[in-house]
């Protein structure tokens, strides 16, 4: 499939919830506008950052429709699909396909006892691709159901499988994917703390959590890489890294929302069982934003007073 638009910074959108745990559509649209203003190359809805595993089909479809309307063709919108069986993934894919999204970003099944092995994974992606017909980005993030570089060469035979988002912190596997099938599959980086090195070894962009918080820095680094200004790209790495470290670990969508809130933008609340970050986590996030140069050291958010 021809996907020249699939490159650069595909920013990851959070899903803001109100105090009733319902989607806050106004806050969602606000962040889409912010990302567009930052110069992103696309927007991903309903991935890990967007808490896609806990969204209903109706909620995800509505968010995709809002993003497609707001972007108005300026950049592509990618729909995340995180479901635990082929039938459910197909149902969700049918729902979001009507919204105008350009691609589906699909995780392998994630409940550990349902891990189907390579044959099951091949059938999973083949069935979704054949029925829906949209380009598929494999989201390689499930530690007990990993897509290996060797198996990716086989998945590349499925016409709709056009890319992989290589996550899990494994830059070695990313390099091997580029080596083995980079001429057939677009490799997008989700090695959040090593974006610049992954670009240097062949990643054609990134789809990462910090792009929800500091899209300007993520875009600036990618553009510096493209013009071969490696000194600037490395300096931006040093600014991005503390933010990645501050939001890593458990409860990370709530930490992302806290970082966005500290920067003065609407982020909403996590959906239960997601928890508000602890005071220590909030302090760490604030210090990281100061280190990144996006928050004045004299600024103290209302939550930290």
FIDREN-745849 format. One record per residue (C-alpha): x, y negated, z negated; residue in one letter. Coordinates in nm, 3 decimals. Example, Ala and Ser with C-alpha at 12.3 -4.5 7.8 and 13.67 -1.06 7.14 Angstrom:
<mipas>
{{1.230 0.450 -0.780} 'a'} {{1.367 0.106 -0.714} 's'} 
</mipas>
This chain:
<mipas>
{{0.000 0.000 0.000} 'x'} {{0.122 -0.350 0.080} 'x'} {{0.173 -0.545 -0.244} 'x'} {{0.404 -0.843 -0.177} 'x'} {{0.236 -1.031 -0.462} 'x'} {{0.355 -0.779 -0.722} 'x'} {{0.671 -0.941 -0.854} 'x'} {{0.795 -1.196 -1.101} 'x'} {{0.626 -1.272 -1.431} 'x'} {{0.291 -1.102 -1.481} 'x'} {{0.191 -1.261 -1.812} 'x'} {{0.003 -1.056 -2.071} 'x'} {{-0.318 -1.206 -2.207} 'x'} {{-0.434 -1.155 -2.564} 'x'} {{-0.799 -1.086 -2.644} 'x'} {{-0.911 -1.343 -2.903} 'x'} {{-1.185 -1.227 -3.141} 'x'} {{-1.404 -1.448 -3.358} 'x'} {{-1.495 -1.384 -3.724} 'x'} {{-1.765 -1.139 -3.612} 'x'} {{-1.503 -0.945 -3.410} 'x'} {{-1.668 -1.051 -3.085} 'x'} {{-1.461 -1.173 -2.788} 'x'} {{-1.399 -1.549 -2.798} 'x'} {{-1.433 -1.627 -2.429} 'x'} {{-1.344 -1.996 -2.462} 'x'} {{-1.014 -1.912 -2.632} 'x'} {{-0.942 -1.651 -2.367} 'x'} {{-0.997 -1.899 -2.083} 'x'} {{-0.777 -2.151 -2.263} 'x'} {{-0.482 -1.912 -2.263} 'x'} {{-0.531 -1.822 -1.897} 'x'} {{-0.512 -2.192 -1.812} 'x'} {{-0.201 -2.229 -2.025} 'x'} {{-0.029 -1.942 -1.847} 'x'} {{-0.118 -2.082 -1.508} 'x'} {{0.028 -2.418 -1.607} 'x'} {{0.348 -2.238 -1.714} 'x'} {{0.390 -2.105 -1.359} 'x'} {{0.334 -1.733 -1.409} 'x'} {{0.309 -1.504 -1.106} 'x'} {{0.011 -1.304 -1.233} 'x'} {{-0.198 -1.226 -1.539} 'x'} {{-0.253 -0.888 -1.703} 'x'} {{-0.578 -0.839 -1.895} 'x'} {{-0.649 -0.557 -2.139} 'x'} {{-0.302 -0.415 -2.181} 'x'} {{-0.137 -0.347 -2.517} 'x'} {{-0.107 -0.719 -2.590} 'x'} {{-0.475 -0.757 -2.505} 'x'} {{-0.576 -0.469 -2.736} 'x'} {{-0.718 -0.290 -2.432} 'x'} {{-0.756 0.044 -2.610} 'x'} {{-1.028 -0.104 -2.834} 'x'} {{-1.219 -0.295 -2.565} 'x'} {{-1.541 -0.157 -2.423} 'x'} {{-1.579 -0.136 -2.046} 'x'} {{-1.818 -0.430 -2.062} 'x'} {{-1.576 -0.644 -2.261} 'x'} {{-1.282 -0.562 -2.035} 'x'} {{-1.484 -0.626 -1.719} 'x'} {{-1.605 -0.960 -1.853} 'x'} {{-1.250 -1.068 -1.940} 'x'} {{-1.126 -0.963 -1.595} 'x'} {{-1.407 -1.159 -1.430} 'x'} {{-1.325 -1.467 -1.637} 'x'} {{-0.956 -1.442 -1.544} 'x'} {{-1.033 -1.392 -1.174} 'x'} {{-1.262 -1.695 -1.176} 'x'} {{-1.013 -1.911 -1.363} 'x'} {{-0.714 -1.816 -1.148} 'x'} {{-0.923 -1.871 -0.833} 'x'} {{-0.680 -1.683 -0.611} 'x'} {{-0.371 -1.872 -0.732} 'x'} {{-0.220 -1.558 -0.885} 'x'} {{-0.334 -1.194 -0.903} 'x'} {{-0.514 -1.048 -1.203} 'x'} {{-0.423 -0.696 -1.319} 'x'} {{-0.666 -0.490 -1.529} 'x'} {{-0.524 -0.268 -1.803} 'x'} {{-0.684 0.073 -1.850} 'x'} {{-0.607 0.263 -2.170} 'x'} {{-0.832 0.567 -2.196} 'x'} {{-0.785 0.926 -2.310} 'x'} {{-0.925 1.131 -2.024} 'x'} {{-0.960 1.107 -1.648} 'x'} {{-1.338 1.068 -1.661} 'x'} {{-1.322 0.773 -1.901} 'x'} {{-1.040 0.609 -1.707} 'x'} {{-1.239 0.644 -1.386} 'x'} {{-1.547 0.494 -1.549} 'x'} {{-1.348 0.195 -1.670} 'x'} {{-1.172 0.157 -1.335} 'x'} {{-1.505 0.152 -1.149} 'x'} {{-1.628 -0.122 -1.382} 'x'} {{-1.328 -0.352 -1.345} 'x'} {{-1.289 -0.290 -0.971} 'x'} {{-1.602 -0.499 -0.911} 'x'} {{-1.449 -0.808 -1.075} 'x'} {{-1.191 -0.891 -0.810} 'x'} {{-0.877 -0.767 -0.986} 'x'} {{-0.585 -0.689 -0.755} 'x'} {{-0.448 -0.384 -0.935} 'x'} {{-0.496 -0.142 -1.223} 'x'} {{-0.230 -0.097 -1.490} 'x'} {{-0.297 0.249 -1.630} 'x'} {{-0.135 0.421 -1.928} 'x'} {{-0.105 0.799 -1.939} 'x'} {{-0.341 0.947 -2.199} 'x'} {{-0.213 0.851 -2.541} 'x'} {{-0.364 1.086 -2.802} 'x'} {{-0.072 1.319 -2.861} 'x'} {{-0.253 1.653 -2.854} 'x'} {{-0.407 1.562 -2.517} 'x'} {{-0.073 1.510 -2.343} 'x'} {{-0.125 1.709 -2.020} 'x'} {{0.229 1.742 -1.887} 'x'} {{0.342 1.645 -1.539} 'x'} {{0.074 1.840 -1.352} 'x'} {{-0.205 1.683 -1.554} 'x'} {{-0.054 1.337 -1.521} 'x'} {{-0.024 1.378 -1.144} 'x'} {{-0.390 1.477 -1.116} 'x'} {{-0.488 1.187 -1.345} 'x'} {{-0.328 0.921 -1.124} 'x'} {{-0.418 1.093 -0.798} 'x'} {{-0.789 1.110 -0.885} 'x'} {{-0.808 0.748 -0.997} 'x'} {{-0.614 0.625 -0.696} 'x'} {{-0.817 0.828 -0.449} 'x'} {{-1.154 0.724 -0.586} 'x'} {{-1.090 0.357 -0.669} 'x'} {{-0.845 0.264 -0.395} 'x'} {{-0.675 -0.019 -0.582} 'x'} {{-0.298 -0.038 -0.635} 'x'} {{-0.188 0.132 -0.956} 'x'} {{0.087 0.022 -1.193} 'x'} {{0.183 0.307 -1.426} 'x'} {{0.228 0.174 -1.779} 'x'} {{0.499 0.401 -1.915} 'x'} {{0.459 0.331 -2.286} 'x'} {{0.332 0.652 -2.449} 'x'} {{0.624 0.816 -2.637} 'x'} {{0.475 1.167 -2.636} 'x'} {{0.356 1.151 -2.273} 'x'} {{0.651 0.998 -2.094} 'x'} {{0.679 0.953 -1.717} 'x'} {{1.037 1.053 -1.636} 'x'} {{1.239 0.911 -1.346} 'x'} {{1.232 1.255 -1.184} 'x'} {{0.856 1.280 -1.207} 'x'} {{0.815 0.923 -1.084} 'x'} {{0.966 1.030 -0.751} 'x'} {{0.670 1.267 -0.714} 'x'} {{0.410 1.015 -0.832} 'x'} {{0.542 0.781 -0.563} 'x'} {{0.381 1.016 -0.310} 'x'} {{0.038 0.898 -0.426} 'x'} {{-0.042 0.607 -0.189} 'x'} {{-0.206 0.394 -0.458} 'x'} {{0.082 0.424 -0.706} 'x'} {{0.291 0.120 -0.621} 'x'} {{0.473 0.030 -0.942} 'x'} {{0.571 0.129 -1.292} 'x'} {{0.594 -0.089 -1.602} 'x'} {{0.886 0.069 -1.785} 'x'} {{0.842 0.020 -2.156} 'x'} {{0.951 0.193 -2.475} 'x'} {{1.280 0.005 -2.491} 'x'} {{1.454 0.249 -2.256} 'x'} {{1.673 0.046 -2.023} 'x'} {{1.858 0.365 -1.925} 'x'} {{1.544 0.522 -1.779} 'x'} {{1.463 0.193 -1.603} 'x'} {{1.803 0.198 -1.435} 'x'} {{1.748 0.559 -1.330} 'x'} {{1.405 0.475 -1.187} 'x'} {{1.556 0.198 -0.977} 'x'} {{1.829 0.438 -0.866} 'x'} {{1.598 0.727 -0.776} 'x'} {{1.300 0.555 -0.618} 'x'} {{1.342 0.177 -0.632} 'x'} {{1.298 0.172 -0.255} 'x'} {{0.949 0.328 -0.292} 'x'} {{0.823 0.201 -0.627} 'x'} {{0.834 -0.147 -0.778} 'x'} {{0.995 -0.125 -1.121} 'x'} {{0.868 -0.392 -1.361} 'x'} {{1.045 -0.443 -1.691} 'x'} {{0.881 -0.413 -2.031} 'x'} {{1.210 -0.385 -2.217} 'x'} {{1.118 -0.706 -2.396} 'x'} {{1.449 -0.771 -2.572} 'x'} {{1.663 -0.709 -2.262} 'x'} {{1.477 -0.876 -1.978} 'x'} {{1.777 -1.043 -1.816} 'x'} {{1.983 -0.721 -1.798} 'x'} {{1.686 -0.533 -1.650} 'x'} {{1.654 -0.794 -1.377} 'x'} {{2.023 -0.755 -1.301} 'x'} {{1.988 -0.379 -1.251} 'x'} {{1.685 -0.398 -1.026} 'x'} {{1.361 -0.476 -1.211} 'x'} {{1.147 -0.697 -0.988} 'x'} {{0.994 -0.891 -1.274} 'x'} {{0.831 -0.821 -1.607} 'x'} {{0.501 -0.764 -1.786} 'x'} {{0.582 -0.830 -2.151} 'x'} {{0.424 -0.937 -2.479} 'x'} {{0.633 -1.253 -2.533} 'x'} {{0.487 -1.396 -2.213} 'x'} {{0.165 -1.444 -2.411} 'x'} {{0.351 -1.668 -2.657} 'x'} {{0.627 -1.844 -2.464} 'x'} {{0.538 -1.805 -2.095} 'x'} {{0.746 -2.112 -2.006} 'x'} {{1.069 -1.952 -2.129} 'x'} {{0.993 -1.617 -1.963} 'x'} {{0.919 -1.790 -1.632} 'x'} {{1.224 -2.016 -1.663} 'x'} {{1.451 -1.718 -1.720} 'x'} {{1.313 -1.531 -1.417} 'x'} {{1.358 -1.837 -1.198} 'x'} {{1.713 -1.884 -1.326} 'x'} {{1.784 -1.522 -1.235} 'x'} {{1.644 -1.571 -0.884} 'x'} {{1.870 -1.868 -0.817} 'x'} {{2.165 -1.676 -0.969} 'x'} {{2.205 -1.921 -1.256} 'x'} {{2.311 -1.646 -1.489} 'x'} {{2.444 -1.881 -1.757} 'x'} {{2.099 -2.033 -1.801} 'x'} {{1.934 -1.689 -1.792} 'x'} {{2.166 -1.565 -2.067} 'x'} {{2.103 -1.876 -2.278} 'x'} {{1.729 -1.817 -2.245} 'x'} {{1.781 -1.457 -2.355} 'x'} {{1.920 -1.591 -2.682} 'x'} {{1.606 -1.803 -2.729} 'x'} {{1.360 -1.528 -2.633} 'x'} {{1.518 -1.252 -2.843} 'x'} {{1.419 -1.384 -3.191} 'x'} {{1.055 -1.406 -3.081} 'x'} {{1.060 -1.046 -2.956} 'x'} {{1.215 -0.932 -3.284} 'x'} {{0.958 -1.121 -3.493} 'x'} {{0.656 -0.961 -3.327} 'x'} {{0.790 -0.607 -3.295} 'x'} {{0.663 -0.313 -3.495} 'x'} {{0.322 -0.229 -3.633} 'x'} {{0.026 -0.465 -3.598} 'x'} {{0.200 -0.646 -3.316} 'x'} {{-0.112 -0.793 -3.144} 'x'} {{-0.193 -0.976 -3.468} 'x'} {{0.165 -1.106 -3.485} 'x'} {{0.137 -1.233 -3.129} 'x'} {{-0.184 -1.415 -3.217} 'x'} {{-0.016 -1.568 -3.522} 'x'} {{0.273 -1.695 -3.308} 'x'} {{0.030 -1.850 -3.060} 'x'} {{-0.165 -2.009 -3.343} 'x'} {{0.151 -2.157 -3.495} 'x'} {{0.221 -2.317 -3.158} 'x'} {{-0.116 -2.493 -3.177} 'x'} {{-0.317 -2.285 -2.932} 'x'} {{-0.636 -2.090 -2.996} 'x'} {{-0.565 -1.721 -3.053} 'x'} {{-0.858 -1.585 -3.249} 'x'} {{-0.841 -1.297 -3.494} 'x'} {{-0.739 -0.932 -3.460} 'x'} {{-1.013 -0.672 -3.439} 'x'} {{-1.023 -0.428 -3.731} 'x'} {{-0.821 -0.232 -3.829} 'x'} {{-0.574 -0.496 -3.710} 'x'} {{-0.464 -0.707 -4.006} 'x'} {{-0.363 -1.070 -4.050} 'x'} {{0.018 -1.082 -4.079} 'x'} {{0.165 -1.108 -4.426} 'x'} {{0.321 -1.432 -4.547} 'x'} {{0.666 -1.281 -4.493} 'x'} {{0.575 -1.193 -4.133} 'x'} {{0.436 -1.542 -4.076} 'x'} {{0.759 -1.694 -4.206} 'x'} {{0.963 -1.470 -3.977} 'x'} {{0.750 -1.570 -3.679} 'x'} {{0.786 -1.939 -3.762} 'x'} {{1.166 -1.907 -3.793} 'x'} {{1.178 -1.726 -3.458} 'x'} {{0.978 -1.999 -3.287} 'x'} {{1.213 -2.260 -3.432} 'x'} {{1.513 -2.057 -3.309} 'x'} {{1.353 -2.040 -2.964} 'x'} {{1.329 -2.418 -2.958} 'x'} {{0.954 -2.425 -2.913} 'x'} {{0.861 -2.535 -3.266} 'x'} {{1.015 -2.817 -3.463} 'x'} {{1.177 -2.704 -3.787} 'x'} {{0.986 -2.978 -3.967} 'x'} {{0.651 -2.841 -3.846} 'x'} {{0.463 -2.624 -4.092} 'x'} {{0.145 -2.459 -3.968} 'x'} {{-0.164 -2.468 -4.185} 'x'} {{-0.123 -2.099 -4.270} 'x'} {{0.224 -2.162 -4.409} 'x'} {{0.140 -2.461 -4.627} 'x'} 
</mipas>
